[in-house]
Amino acid sequence: MKVTAILSDYDGTLHPTSSIYSHNDKSIADALKLEVTLFEISKCIPICIISSKDFYFLYGKVKKFSNIISCILGMETLILDKDKDVKNKDMIIPLDNKNGKEPVFNIDNSCSITSRHTLIDPEDLVINSNILNEIAKYIETLHPTINIERKFLTIEHLLGGITIDWRKNEDWSYDKKNMKKS
């Protein structure tokens, strides 16, 4: 049986989750070796990265070897064309930034997005983005020591998901007291 593609998660599979928050030299060296290996493999077969992270987090980490990036647990999937000679940078301009100011994110000249797919209708994305933002603000108000990671879609820079991360929380007394109240 011939391998025709590789699909992989990023956090904890291609890159140790423990090194996301630290600068462990061994983890970085291992990640660079793996990146070189995956780059060589990507010359022969496509590599798709599927992650709960958003495109803004993933792109810089996997752009050298991935052909497809499926973000926010598949909510948004982008097919990259790394062979295309790109004269102008593709730009992802956020919803609130259509007045000609600098965009939040540029795709570099080595790659362009050939297609973008979402699981949800674009009109629903706007509604969901607003609701998710209100939920994130509410949680931040109740539990300011908990980290809320916002995950943005490349389409109009809409909020596509949130992750509630309390792994780095060293003092639970504030949150424990507030959880009993709610």
PLY file of the C-alpha trace (Angstrom):
ply
format ascii 1.0
element vertex 182
property float x
property float y
property float z
element edge 181
property int vertex1
property int vertex2
end_header
0.00 0.00 0.00
1.38 3.40 -1.01
1.11 6.41 1.34
-0.68 9.17 -0.57
-0.86 11.84 2.14
0.00 12.59 5.76
-2.54 14.12 8.15
-1.25 15.16 11.54
-2.10 17.18 14.61
0.45 19.83 15.61
0.41 20.26 19.41
1.64 17.17 21.18
2.25 15.29 17.93
4.69 17.28 15.81
5.65 19.65 18.59
5.64 18.91 22.32
2.95 20.91 24.12
5.32 21.54 27.02
7.68 23.52 24.79
4.98 25.91 23.56
5.35 27.88 26.77
9.08 27.36 27.28
12.18 27.63 25.15
13.62 24.18 25.74
16.64 23.85 23.41
16.19 20.08 22.99
12.54 20.47 21.97
13.43 23.21 19.49
16.29 21.14 18.01
14.04 18.07 17.69
11.31 20.19 16.09
13.78 21.58 13.54
14.96 18.07 12.60
11.36 16.96 12.18
10.58 20.07 10.10
13.44 19.26 7.70
12.25 15.65 7.40
8.65 16.71 6.76
9.81 19.25 4.19
11.57 16.48 2.25
8.49 14.24 2.49
6.23 17.11 1.33
8.07 17.16 -2.00
6.57 13.72 -2.71
3.20 13.65 -0.94
0.87 16.31 0.53
0.92 16.98 4.26
-2.17 18.28 6.05
-2.01 19.72 9.54
-5.26 19.48 11.52
-5.36 21.40 14.77
-7.52 23.17 17.31
-5.22 26.17 16.79
-6.04 28.93 14.33
-4.24 29.77 11.09
-2.41 32.70 12.69
-0.77 30.34 15.19
-0.10 27.47 12.78
1.02 29.04 9.54
4.48 30.20 10.60
5.18 26.86 12.25
4.10 24.52 9.43
4.33 26.60 6.24
7.55 24.95 5.06
6.06 21.48 4.82
2.25 21.66 4.87
0.05 21.84 1.81
-3.23 22.01 3.70
-3.92 23.56 7.09
-7.19 22.62 8.78
-7.71 25.02 11.67
-9.95 25.29 14.70
-10.77 21.56 14.56
-11.64 21.69 10.87
-13.85 24.78 11.01
-11.58 26.43 8.44
-9.39 24.61 5.95
-6.90 26.39 3.71
-5.16 24.87 0.72
-1.76 26.42 0.11
0.01 26.75 -3.23
3.71 26.88 -2.42
4.80 26.55 -6.04
2.97 29.62 -7.25
5.12 32.65 -8.04
3.46 35.28 -5.90
4.16 38.87 -6.93
1.88 40.52 -4.38
1.31 39.28 -0.86
-2.06 37.72 -0.15
-3.55 39.66 2.72
-6.04 38.64 5.32
-7.77 41.83 6.36
-9.82 41.77 9.56
-13.46 42.86 9.59
-12.73 46.06 11.48
-9.77 46.97 9.30
-11.18 47.71 5.84
-10.12 51.33 5.88
-6.76 50.74 4.23
-4.65 50.45 7.39
-2.05 47.71 7.75
-3.65 44.26 7.77
-3.25 42.09 10.84
-1.62 39.24 8.91
0.20 38.81 5.62
0.97 35.58 3.87
4.61 35.67 2.84
5.78 35.67 -0.78
6.66 31.96 -0.76
3.05 30.83 -0.59
-0.50 31.79 -1.47
-3.89 30.48 -0.46
-5.52 28.76 -3.42
-8.77 27.97 -1.63
-10.43 28.47 1.73
-13.29 26.35 3.07
-15.44 26.78 6.18
-17.90 24.40 7.83
-20.31 27.20 8.74
-22.22 29.63 6.55
-20.44 33.05 6.45
-23.50 34.86 7.86
-23.57 32.49 10.84
-19.85 33.05 11.36
-20.48 36.73 12.17
-23.21 35.85 14.68
-21.11 33.09 16.26
-18.06 35.37 16.43
-20.01 37.96 18.42
-21.42 35.31 20.77
-17.98 33.74 21.35
-16.50 37.14 22.08
-19.19 37.84 24.70
-18.58 34.42 26.29
-14.82 35.06 26.41
-15.35 38.49 28.02
-17.75 37.00 30.59
-15.28 34.26 31.59
-12.45 36.80 31.79
-14.57 38.93 34.11
-15.40 36.02 36.42
-11.95 34.42 36.32
-9.23 36.96 35.45
-6.43 34.51 36.31
-7.54 32.01 33.64
-6.12 32.47 30.13
-8.71 32.70 27.34
-7.12 31.94 23.97
-9.08 33.41 21.07
-8.92 31.56 17.75
-9.61 33.66 14.68
-10.73 32.64 11.22
-8.89 34.17 8.30
-12.24 35.16 6.81
-12.76 38.74 7.94
-10.74 37.93 11.09
-13.83 36.54 12.85
-13.58 34.74 16.18
-14.05 31.04 15.42
-13.35 29.51 18.81
-12.00 30.00 22.29
-9.88 27.81 24.53
-10.06 28.16 28.28
-6.57 27.41 29.55
-5.79 27.29 33.25
-2.64 25.12 33.04
-0.37 27.99 34.09
-2.64 29.08 36.93
-0.61 28.68 40.14
-3.11 30.13 42.61
-6.58 28.59 42.45
-8.01 30.31 45.52
-9.56 33.21 43.55
-11.15 30.94 40.92
-12.29 28.36 43.48
-14.08 31.07 45.48
-15.76 32.47 42.33
-16.78 29.03 41.02
-18.71 28.39 44.24
-20.62 31.67 43.71
-21.66 30.89 40.12
0 1
1 2
2 3
3 4
4 5
5 6
6 7
7 8
8 9
9 10
10 11
11 12
12 13
13 14
14 15
15 16
16 17
17 18
18 19
19 20
20 21
21 22
22 23
23 24
24 25
25 26
26 27
27 28
28 29
29 30
30 31
31 32
32 33
33 34
34 35
35 36
36 37
37 38
38 39
39 40
40 41
41 42
42 43
43 44
44 45
45 46
46 47
47 48
48 49
49 50
50 51
51 52
52 53
53 54
54 55
55 56
56 57
57 58
58 59
59 60
60 61
61 62
62 63
63 64
64 65
65 66
66 67
67 68
68 69
69 70
70 71
71 72
72 73
73 74
74 75
75 76
76 77
77 78
78 79
79 80
80 81
81 82
82 83
83 84
84 85
85 86
86 87
87 88
88 89
89 90
90 91
91 92
92 93
93 94
94 95
95 96
96 97
97 98
98 99
99 100
100 101
101 102
102 103
103 104
104 105
105 106
106 107
107 108
108 109
109 110
110 111
111 112
112 113
113 114
114 115
115 116
116 117
117 118
118 119
119 120
120 121
121 122
122 123
123 124
124 125
125 126
126 127
127 128
128 129
129 130
130 131
131 132
132 133
133 134
134 135
135 136
136 137
137 138
138 139
139 140
140 141
141 142
142 143
143 144
144 145
145 146
146 147
147 148
148 149
149 150
150 151
151 152
152 153
153 154
154 155
155 156
156 157
157 158
158 159
159 160
160 161
161 162
162 163
163 164
164 165
165 166
166 167
167 168
168 169
169 170
170 171
171 172
172 173
173 174
174 175
175 176
176 177
177 178
178 179
179 180
180 181
